[in-house]
């Protein structure tokens, strides 16, 4: 994943950051144009569905966007002019509020003991006399300024305005050429990556374009709705120029995190200037904060967060990085730029660490996450994920896709000596707690098991808990004939545990499943209940010698001649020959789900009876 030589990697990253920083004058307009081209692509495609050519669709899209921006600018300019007209009447109130704030700030300091403030409020006599001597001897410099002419003022104003206008014009020109030449640019990128990587390159470009488009669209909708709601609230509580503040909130929220703070502070200050007291300012600020909290914690995680494909921490880190490299422009483009890097990391091996660190969810399977959490002893997180999984699926599928593959990873690491004794004990206790909670039901709380108290295998623990709850034979024997599914295991950890998991999966589906262990040394006579068994699932030989397993299967077939014998082949590597195993049973299944589908009619018949 990471380069073998960290020094080379650090040098490459440092050079890339230096290039971004010192080349920002050239890279910023190009990047802005590229990002805007991706954001406008859905609108261009939508207009193109009307039967217009691509060139016509591009210019219609640009015309609509420029017209919308110009209209919004005119409305905002009118609102700003009205605000500047009304500003003198708020000046006295602002000064009064500033004095109140100053008094409130100074009062706590005045309550401190006088001796603590003497050293701060008064300077030493020597320093005071020195300052007085300097003030008496040094003359005050006089600066003669020439009057500024109208022509100079106009020249400065044009210089101030021409800079942003020139940058906007440059971005617009680049945007037009990128949109017109988009197909050729894509072909050039494919040519650079090589003909062998055409499919991956096209997939990466499509994912980046769709990700940026979804991000901008969702952000645009959320911010517009937020601004409209804020404007309506401010208008209802009687704050003037509500349209201006609504537009300010909608625009500033495009700047991550800082924009919302600036908008809320501006609204609070203006509300304090409008109202003689503090009630209107506190009310406006409270409503703004409440709406922002709801939006950030309820709405955005479902709409904006998922559309960006990045974690919340990644968004903050990207904002800090790009603002440090490119300033305000970098802050505005931080999320789409980082999103493009995350998408590229899925297809470019050199950028894979970026995708792993910043993506919304790490590129790890559910089984890997199960194993990682089990190794760290986080049973509560595993159970929470299991409950989410079981709301939409069965326990059999959870065992096939999460639990058993996770245990396979654990067994491989334990056999390779990659986990120490403490981790092995924590792993065992965590899996026992998870299995015990799953056996108790979907709504049961996670129970922590002490390793020292678990003096038996997890499978034996589950079976004994079920016997304590349901009796020696794990339920009544007064049941219809051919209604019991028998799961047979052997006295070793893996096979016995798989045997008990299969029983749990069947019982979760409403099927009467029970388990026994062969050669467990139990001399108690078993009941004459062979006529109650419909199907026998015998554990696949994983740790049991094949000859002993074969003899046990032959004995089962002799004692239960009318019940089919089935086994479930594990996905992990086993030493037993698959062909020899298949010769001694009636059917070899591949998963718990297949087993559940095989015995489902039995459960249905039992429920009908």
TIDREN-491419 format. One line per 2 residues: number of its first residue (from 1); for each residue x, y, z of C-alpha. Coordinates in nm, 3 decimals. Example, Ala and Ser with C-alpha at 12.3 -4.5 7.8 and 13.67 -1.06 7.14 Angstrom:
REM TIDREN-491419
1	1.230 -0.450 0.780 ~ 1.367 -0.106 0.714
***
This chain:
REM TIDREN-491419
1	0.000 0.000 0.000 ~ 0.262 0.253 0.109
3	0.594 0.284 -0.077 ~ 0.884 0.071 0.041
5	1.102 0.382 0.077 ~ 0.928 0.638 0.298
7	1.191 0.902 0.215 ~ 1.098 0.895 -0.154
9	0.730 0.918 -0.066 ~ 0.790 1.218 0.163
11	0.998 1.394 -0.102 ~ 0.725 1.340 -0.360
13	0.453 1.472 -0.128 ~ 0.663 1.774 -0.030
15	0.733 1.862 -0.394 ~ 0.363 1.827 -0.479
17	0.259 2.059 -0.194 ~ 0.528 2.312 -0.292
19	0.408 2.302 -0.652 ~ 0.049 2.360 -0.542
21	0.149 2.651 -0.319 ~ 0.391 2.838 -0.545
23	0.199 2.761 -0.862 ~ -0.139 2.868 -0.727
25	-0.160 3.170 -0.960 ~ -0.171 2.931 -1.256
27	-0.338 2.629 -1.097 ~ -0.627 2.806 -0.923
29	-0.813 2.930 -1.235 ~ -0.758 2.598 -1.415
31	-0.887 2.401 -1.115 ~ -1.186 2.631 -1.072
33	-1.276 2.587 -1.437 ~ -1.241 2.208 -1.417
35	-1.456 2.184 -1.103 ~ -1.722 2.412 -1.252
37	-1.726 2.201 -1.569 ~ -1.802 1.893 -1.359
39	-2.070 2.081 -1.166 ~ -2.242 2.204 -1.486
41	-2.223 1.867 -1.664 ~ -2.566 1.738 -1.541
43	-2.741 2.057 -1.655 ~ -2.572 2.039 -1.995
45	-2.681 1.678 -2.035 ~ -3.037 1.764 -1.931
47	-3.057 2.041 -2.192 ~ -2.900 1.810 -2.448
49	-3.189 1.565 -2.408 ~ -3.411 1.826 -2.577
51	-3.241 1.748 -2.906 ~ -2.994 2.036 -2.907
53	-2.629 2.004 -3.002 ~ -2.364 1.996 -2.734
55	-2.229 2.341 -2.825 ~ -2.577 2.493 -2.806
57	-2.643 2.317 -2.474 ~ -2.317 2.453 -2.332
59	-2.391 2.814 -2.421 ~ -2.753 2.789 -2.304
61	-2.629 2.649 -1.971 ~ -2.371 2.925 -1.934
63	-2.633 3.185 -2.021 ~ -2.874 3.052 -1.761
65	-2.607 3.037 -1.492 ~ -2.468 3.384 -1.567
67	-2.821 3.529 -1.580 ~ -2.906 3.370 -1.245
69	-2.585 3.501 -1.088 ~ -2.638 3.849 -1.235
71	-3.000 3.858 -1.113 ~ -2.896 3.753 -0.767
73	-2.618 4.014 -0.768 ~ -2.863 4.289 -0.866
75	-3.103 4.191 -0.588 ~ -2.820 4.177 -0.336
77	-2.685 4.512 -0.453 ~ -3.027 4.670 -0.405
79	-3.051 4.521 -0.058 ~ -2.701 4.640 0.028
81	-2.783 4.992 -0.093 ~ -3.096 4.994 0.124
83	-2.889 4.870 0.418 ~ -2.626 5.142 0.376
85	-2.905 5.399 0.360 ~ -3.052 5.278 0.687
87	-2.716 5.222 0.856 ~ -2.675 5.572 1.011
89	-2.989 5.529 1.219 ~ -2.846 5.208 1.368
91	-2.507 5.366 1.449 ~ -2.609 5.508 1.785
93	-2.760 5.176 1.894 ~ -2.445 4.991 1.794
95	-2.230 5.230 1.999 ~ -2.459 5.190 2.300
97	-2.443 4.811 2.273 ~ -2.063 4.821 2.248
99	-2.048 5.027 2.568 ~ -2.275 4.778 2.743
101	-2.052 4.492 2.634 ~ -1.745 4.683 2.755
103	-1.902 4.744 3.095 ~ -2.007 4.380 3.127
105	-1.654 4.275 3.039 ~ -1.483 4.511 3.285
107	-1.707 4.440 3.585 ~ -1.563 4.094 3.664
109	-1.211 4.239 3.659 ~ -1.305 4.518 3.898
111	-1.406 4.262 4.159 ~ -1.056 4.117 4.179
113	-0.839 4.218 4.476 ~ -0.681 4.557 4.428
115	-0.330 4.432 4.494 ~ -0.353 4.191 4.200
117	-0.425 4.475 3.962 ~ -0.171 4.730 4.093
119	0.117 4.580 3.897 ~ -0.090 4.572 3.579
121	-0.261 4.912 3.596 ~ 0.043 5.116 3.703
123	0.391 5.111 3.554 ~ 0.714 5.147 3.758
125	0.814 5.506 3.834 ~ 1.138 5.476 3.640
127	0.956 5.366 3.329 ~ 0.695 5.638 3.375
129	0.957 5.910 3.411 ~ 1.146 5.773 3.113
131	0.831 5.784 2.902 ~ 0.758 6.140 3.019
133	1.113 6.250 2.936 ~ 1.092 6.092 2.594
135	0.752 6.246 2.532 ~ 0.886 6.586 2.636
137	1.206 6.576 2.434 ~ 1.093 6.400 2.113
139	0.887 6.610 1.875 ~ 0.576 6.474 1.708
141	0.650 6.399 1.341 ~ 0.445 6.590 1.087
143	0.355 6.418 0.761 ~ 0.256 6.638 0.468
145	0.013 6.459 0.235 ~ -0.072 6.579 -0.109
147	-0.443 6.593 -0.191 ~ -0.568 6.288 -0.377
149	-0.714 6.376 -0.714 ~ -1.028 6.227 -0.863
151	-0.822 6.060 -1.134 ~ -0.605 5.881 -0.875
153	-0.911 5.762 -0.685 ~ -1.066 5.633 -1.004
155	-0.744 5.456 -1.099 ~ -0.724 5.284 -0.760
157	-1.088 5.180 -0.777 ~ -1.037 5.033 -1.124
159	-0.728 4.849 -1.000 ~ -0.920 4.702 -0.707
161	-1.212 4.590 -0.925 ~ -1.012 4.478 -1.227
163	-0.828 4.211 -1.029 ~ -1.135 4.001 -0.935
165	-1.306 4.075 -1.268 ~ -0.997 3.965 -1.458
167	-0.977 3.642 -1.257 ~ -1.349 3.574 -1.317
169	-1.308 3.642 -1.687 ~ -1.009 3.406 -1.707
171	-1.200 3.129 -1.530 ~ -1.498 3.184 -1.763
173	-1.281 3.158 -2.074 ~ -1.111 2.843 -1.944
175	-1.451 2.697 -1.854 ~ -1.586 2.753 -2.206
177	-1.286 2.589 -2.371 ~ -1.291 2.294 -2.128
179	-1.661 2.234 -2.191 ~ -1.620 2.260 -2.568
181	-1.315 2.034 -2.572 ~ -1.426 1.790 -2.302
183	-1.431 1.483 -2.527 ~ -1.078 1.551 -2.654
185	-0.954 1.607 -2.299 ~ -1.096 1.274 -2.190
187	-0.928 1.099 -2.486 ~ -0.598 1.263 -2.395
189	-0.624 1.142 -2.035 ~ -0.698 0.789 -2.154
191	-0.403 0.810 -2.392 ~ -0.174 0.914 -2.106
193	-0.284 0.627 -1.883 ~ -0.237 0.369 -2.156
195	-0.467 0.155 -2.362 ~ -0.460 -0.129 -2.106
197	-0.616 0.093 -1.838 ~ -0.905 0.228 -2.048
199	-1.182 0.072 -1.840 ~ -1.032 0.182 -1.506
201	-0.964 0.533 -1.634 ~ -1.315 0.576 -1.770
203	-1.463 0.441 -1.447 ~ -1.250 0.680 -1.241
205	-1.347 0.980 -1.453 ~ -1.714 0.888 -1.433
207	-1.701 0.840 -1.056 ~ -1.523 1.173 -1.005
209	-1.769 1.358 -1.229 ~ -2.071 1.200 -1.062
211	-1.930 1.256 -0.714 ~ -1.858 1.626 -0.772
213	-2.194 1.675 -0.945 ~ -2.383 1.509 -0.658
215	-2.186 1.709 -0.405 ~ -2.256 2.047 -0.568
217	-2.620 1.968 -0.639 ~ -2.693 1.850 -0.285
219	-2.497 2.141 -0.136 ~ -2.679 2.388 -0.360
221	-3.022 2.253 -0.263 ~ -2.943 2.237 0.109
223	-2.796 2.589 0.119 ~ -3.080 2.744 -0.080
225	-3.340 2.581 0.146 ~ -3.143 2.688 0.454
227	-3.124 3.049 0.332 ~ -3.496 3.056 0.248
229	-3.591 2.922 0.592 ~ -3.360 3.169 0.768
231	-3.501 3.457 0.563 ~ -3.857 3.356 0.649
233	-3.772 3.329 1.019 ~ -3.599 3.668 1.026
235	-3.893 3.827 0.843 ~ -4.140 3.675 1.091
237	-3.952 3.805 1.396 ~ -3.927 4.153 1.243
239	-3.564 4.192 1.131 ~ -3.530 4.425 0.828
241	-3.360 4.320 0.501 ~ -3.442 3.953 0.555
243	-3.377 3.879 0.188 ~ -3.019 4.005 0.219
245	-2.947 3.790 0.524 ~ -3.108 3.487 0.359
247	-2.885 3.528 0.054 ~ -2.581 3.587 0.278
249	-2.648 3.262 0.468 ~ -2.699 3.064 0.146
251	-2.376 3.193 -0.010 ~ -2.156 3.172 0.299
253	-2.256 2.811 0.369 ~ -2.062 2.712 0.058
255	-1.752 2.790 0.268 ~ -1.710 2.492 0.504
257	-1.767 2.565 0.873 ~ -1.639 2.926 0.872
259	-1.918 3.055 0.648 ~ -2.194 2.957 0.889
261	-2.011 3.127 1.179 ~ -1.973 3.451 0.983
263	-2.339 3.450 0.876 ~ -2.465 3.383 1.228
265	-2.242 3.654 1.376 ~ -2.353 3.911 1.116
267	-2.721 3.839 1.183 ~ -2.672 3.866 1.559
269	-2.489 4.199 1.529 ~ -2.753 4.347 1.299
271	-3.037 4.225 1.522 ~ -2.864 4.391 1.819
273	-2.845 4.717 1.620 ~ -3.215 4.703 1.529
275	-3.360 4.632 1.872 ~ -3.297 4.857 2.176
277	-3.263 4.551 2.398 ~ -3.090 4.217 2.361
279	-3.396 3.994 2.319 ~ -3.417 4.016 1.939
281	-3.046 3.945 1.893 ~ -3.056 3.645 2.127
283	-3.372 3.515 1.961 ~ -3.225 3.545 1.611
285	-2.897 3.385 1.716 ~ -3.077 3.102 1.899
287	-3.298 3.023 1.600 ~ -2.998 3.031 1.366
289	-2.795 2.797 1.589 ~ -3.089 2.558 1.633
291	-3.151 2.538 1.259 ~ -2.779 2.496 1.188
293	-2.751 2.213 1.442 ~ -3.050 2.030 1.295
295	-2.917 2.077 0.944 ~ -2.561 1.968 1.028
297	-2.653 1.666 1.243 ~ -2.976 1.537 1.088
299	-3.015 1.651 0.727 ~ -2.659 1.684 0.596
301	-2.538 1.339 0.713 ~ -2.817 1.184 0.502
303	-2.796 1.411 0.200 ~ -2.474 1.608 0.182
305	-2.240 1.376 0.373 ~ -2.329 1.063 0.175
307	-2.315 1.249 -0.154 ~ -1.961 1.368 -0.084
309	-1.835 1.017 -0.007 ~ -1.601 1.156 0.261
311	-1.601 1.131 0.637 ~ -1.672 1.438 0.851
313	-1.313 1.443 0.977 ~ -1.186 1.426 0.619
315	-1.392 1.733 0.527 ~ -1.239 1.932 0.816
317	-0.884 1.817 0.737 ~ -0.925 1.897 0.368
319	-1.057 2.243 0.453 ~ -0.752 2.312 0.673
321	-0.508 2.180 0.412 ~ -0.645 2.355 0.103
323	-0.703 2.685 0.286 ~ -0.339 2.679 0.399
325	-0.219 2.607 0.044 ~ -0.458 2.820 -0.163
327	-0.625 3.054 0.084 ~ -0.998 3.138 0.046
329	-1.018 2.972 -0.297 ~ -0.875 2.653 -0.151
331	-1.126 2.664 0.134 ~ -1.410 2.692 -0.118
333	-1.277 2.407 -0.333 ~ -1.150 2.187 -0.049
335	-1.428 1.928 -0.056 ~ -1.454 1.875 -0.435
337	-1.075 1.861 -0.473 ~ -1.034 1.608 -0.195
339	-1.329 1.411 -0.331 ~ -1.150 1.381 -0.665
341	-0.838 1.255 -0.485 ~ -1.047 1.000 -0.291
343	-1.203 0.872 -0.613 ~ -0.864 0.862 -0.785
345	-0.726 0.658 -0.494 ~ -0.963 0.376 -0.584
347	-0.800 0.338 -0.925 ~ -0.446 0.480 -0.886
349	-0.226 0.274 -0.655 ~ -0.011 0.570 -0.555
351	-0.317 0.756 -0.421 ~ -0.467 0.456 -0.244
353	-0.363 0.580 0.106 ~ -0.562 0.902 0.046
355	-0.875 0.703 -0.035 ~ -0.833 0.479 0.269
357	-0.777 0.767 0.512 ~ -1.037 1.014 0.383
359	-1.318 0.807 0.233 ~ -1.654 0.797 0.407
361	-1.607 0.428 0.491 ~ -1.274 0.244 0.480
363	-1.228 -0.014 0.209 ~ -1.277 -0.304 0.448
365	-1.531 -0.583 0.430 ~ -1.784 -0.653 0.703
367	-1.587 -0.964 0.797 ~ -1.266 -0.763 0.835
369	-1.441 -0.506 1.054 ~ -1.582 -0.790 1.264
371	-1.236 -0.936 1.315 ~ -1.075 -0.600 1.393
373	-1.336 -0.519 1.656 ~ -1.325 -0.868 1.801
375	-0.947 -0.844 1.831 ~ -0.983 -0.514 2.018
377	-1.260 -0.649 2.240 ~ -1.534 -0.416 2.113
379	-1.830 -0.654 2.144 ~ -2.083 -0.370 2.169
381	-1.991 -0.235 1.824 ~ -2.012 -0.584 1.672
383	-2.355 -0.642 1.824 ~ -2.478 -0.303 1.708
385	-2.370 -0.381 1.351 ~ -2.527 -0.725 1.378
387	-2.860 -0.578 1.483 ~ -2.853 -0.340 1.188
389	-2.776 -0.635 0.959 ~ -3.049 -0.855 1.110
391	-3.317 -0.590 1.062 ~ -3.295 -0.656 0.688
393	-3.167 -1.012 0.671 ~ -3.139 -1.345 0.850
395	-2.894 -1.477 1.103 ~ -2.793 -1.744 0.852
397	-2.680 -1.477 0.606 ~ -2.503 -1.286 0.884
399	-2.307 -1.602 0.970 ~ -2.220 -1.661 0.603
401	-2.115 -1.305 0.520 ~ -1.977 -1.165 0.846
403	-1.926 -1.394 1.142 ~ -1.776 -1.706 0.986
405	-1.546 -1.517 0.742 ~ -1.434 -1.302 1.034
407	-1.353 -1.612 1.234 ~ -1.159 -1.748 0.938
409	-0.938 -1.438 0.946 ~ -0.892 -1.482 1.321
411	-0.792 -1.848 1.288 ~ -0.542 -1.766 1.013
413	-0.374 -1.496 1.224 ~ -0.368 -1.714 1.534
415	-0.208 -2.001 1.349 ~ 0.048 -1.767 1.195
417	0.136 -1.633 1.542 ~ 0.031 -1.276 1.455
419	-0.175 -1.234 1.774 ~ -0.039 -1.259 2.128
421	-0.196 -1.445 2.417 ~ -0.382 -1.143 2.553
423	-0.535 -1.071 2.213 ~ -0.633 -1.435 2.177
425	-0.813 -1.430 2.512 ~ -0.984 -1.101 2.429
427	-1.087 -1.240 2.091 ~ -1.232 -1.552 2.248
429	-1.425 -1.360 2.514 ~ -1.562 -1.112 2.259
431	-1.684 -1.384 2.022 ~ -1.844 -1.564 2.316
433	-2.023 -1.246 2.425 ~ -2.147 -1.181 2.071
435	-2.268 -1.538 2.024 ~ -2.434 -1.536 2.367
437	-2.618 -1.214 2.285 ~ -2.730 -1.343 1.944
439	-2.855 -1.661 2.109 ~ -3.061 -1.456 2.357
441	-3.241 -1.271 2.075 ~ -3.217 -0.958 1.863
443	-3.326 -0.723 2.143 ~ -3.098 -0.867 2.411
445	-2.829 -0.646 2.557 ~ -2.464 -0.727 2.513
447	-2.327 -0.921 2.806 ~ -1.959 -0.921 2.885
449	-1.813 -1.263 2.959 ~ -1.500 -1.309 3.164
451	-1.246 -1.538 2.998 ~ -1.165 -1.703 3.329
453	-1.532 -1.801 3.368 ~ -1.548 -1.948 3.018
455	-1.389 -2.285 3.096 ~ -1.538 -2.460 2.793
457	-1.553 -2.403 2.419 ~ -1.791 -2.136 2.291
459	-2.006 -2.400 2.123 ~ -2.042 -2.599 2.445
461	-2.121 -2.278 2.631 ~ -2.404 -2.195 2.389
463	-2.545 -2.548 2.408 ~ -2.541 -2.556 2.789
465	-2.710 -2.215 2.806 ~ -2.985 -2.345 2.577
467	-3.022 -2.659 2.789 ~ -3.057 -2.445 3.102
469	-3.334 -2.252 2.935 ~ -3.519 -2.533 2.750
471	-3.426 -2.851 2.936 ~ -3.190 -3.145 2.887
473	-3.316 -3.219 2.536 ~ -3.335 -2.850 2.436
475	-3.712 -2.854 2.415 ~ -4.013 -3.079 2.449
477	-4.014 -3.422 2.286 ~ -4.390 -3.404 2.244
479	-4.365 -3.266 1.891 ~ -4.483 -3.393 1.551
481	-4.281 -3.660 1.374 ~ -4.009 -3.541 1.138
483	-4.015 -3.189 1.282 ~ -3.671 -3.167 1.447
485	-3.350 -3.067 1.269 ~ -3.050 -3.229 1.434
487	-2.710 -3.060 1.418 ~ -2.426 -3.296 1.506
489	-2.081 -3.174 1.604 ~ -1.759 -3.313 1.739
491	-1.575 -3.217 2.059 ~ -1.342 -2.954 1.913
493	-1.369 -2.579 1.910 ~ -1.439 -2.495 1.546
495	-1.676 -2.777 1.456 ~ -1.876 -2.751 1.777
497	-1.911 -2.375 1.735 ~ -2.031 -2.407 1.373
499	-2.278 -2.671 1.489 ~ -2.425 -2.435 1.749
501	-2.434 -2.140 1.507 ~ -2.639 -2.350 1.267
503	-2.886 -2.425 1.547 ~ -2.915 -2.053 1.624
505	-2.975 -1.971 1.257 ~ -3.250 -2.232 1.233
507	-3.417 -2.127 1.557 ~ -3.407 -1.762 1.452
509	-3.611 -1.871 1.146 ~ -3.867 -2.052 1.363
511	-3.735 -2.405 1.303 ~ -3.698 -2.657 1.587
513	-3.324 -2.730 1.571 ~ -3.125 -2.911 1.838
515	-2.765 -3.023 1.871 ~ -2.566 -3.312 2.005
517	-2.192 -3.374 2.035 ~ -2.051 -3.713 1.944
519	-1.803 -3.880 2.176 ~ -1.861 -3.626 2.452
521	-1.842 -3.887 2.726 ~ -2.207 -3.842 2.833
523	-2.327 -4.183 2.950 ~ -2.686 -4.074 3.010
525	-2.923 -4.274 2.792 ~ -3.061 -4.072 2.506
527	-3.438 -4.087 2.443 ~ -3.590 -4.297 2.170
529	-3.672 -4.001 1.947 ~ -3.533 -4.105 1.608
531	-3.878 -4.072 1.450 ~ -3.883 -3.701 1.541
533	-3.573 -3.615 1.335 ~ -3.628 -3.505 0.977
535	-3.276 -3.397 0.874 ~ -2.927 -3.435 1.017
537	-2.654 -3.178 0.961 ~ -2.316 -3.318 1.049
539	-2.023 -3.082 1.096 ~ -1.768 -3.083 0.815
541	-1.439 -3.243 0.926 ~ -1.209 -2.950 1.002
543	-1.013 -3.061 1.310 ~ -1.151 -3.414 1.342
545	-0.957 -3.698 1.182 ~ -1.132 -3.814 0.867
547	-1.145 -4.180 0.970 ~ -1.312 -4.094 1.303
549	-1.551 -3.860 1.125 ~ -1.635 -4.126 0.867
551	-1.712 -4.383 1.138 ~ -1.938 -4.135 1.319
553	-2.127 -4.058 0.997 ~ -2.176 -4.431 0.933
555	-2.316 -4.472 1.285 ~ -2.555 -4.181 1.230
557	-2.678 -4.333 0.905 ~ -2.738 -4.664 1.082
559	-2.928 -4.506 1.372 ~ -3.125 -4.260 1.154
561	-3.180 -4.443 0.826 ~ -3.477 -4.229 0.716
563	-3.313 -3.888 0.778 ~ -3.092 -3.742 0.504
565	-2.735 -3.658 0.609 ~ -2.605 -3.319 0.500
567	-2.294 -3.116 0.569 ~ -2.190 -2.756 0.503
569	-1.848 -2.705 0.349 ~ -1.660 -2.414 0.513
571	-1.501 -2.148 0.296 ~ -1.166 -2.178 0.472
573	-0.908 -2.434 0.372 ~ -0.953 -2.778 0.527
575	-0.745 -3.092 0.499 ~ -1.032 -3.331 0.431
577	-1.080 -3.442 0.070 ~ -1.404 -3.288 -0.060
579	-1.477 -3.588 -0.285 ~ -1.444 -3.837 0.003
581	-1.668 -3.623 0.224 ~ -1.931 -3.603 -0.051
583	-1.935 -3.984 -0.085 ~ -2.037 -4.032 0.280
585	-2.322 -3.780 0.300 ~ -2.632 -3.723 0.090
587	-2.557 -3.361 0.006 ~ -2.281 -3.103 0.057
589	-2.412 -2.746 0.092 ~ -2.204 -2.430 0.060
591	-2.360 -2.196 0.316 ~ -2.599 -2.162 0.607
593	-2.844 -1.989 0.373 ~ -2.859 -2.299 0.152
595	-2.920 -2.509 0.463 ~ -3.199 -2.275 0.573
597	-3.358 -2.293 0.228 ~ -3.336 -2.674 0.239
599	-3.515 -2.711 0.574 ~ -3.757 -2.416 0.537
601	-4.050 -2.644 0.436 ~ -4.003 -2.832 0.765
603	-4.044 -2.510 0.961 ~ -4.347 -2.411 0.755
605	-4.512 -2.750 0.814 ~ -4.447 -2.725 1.188
607	-4.600 -2.377 1.207 ~ -4.903 -2.498 1.012
609	-4.950 -2.791 1.251
***
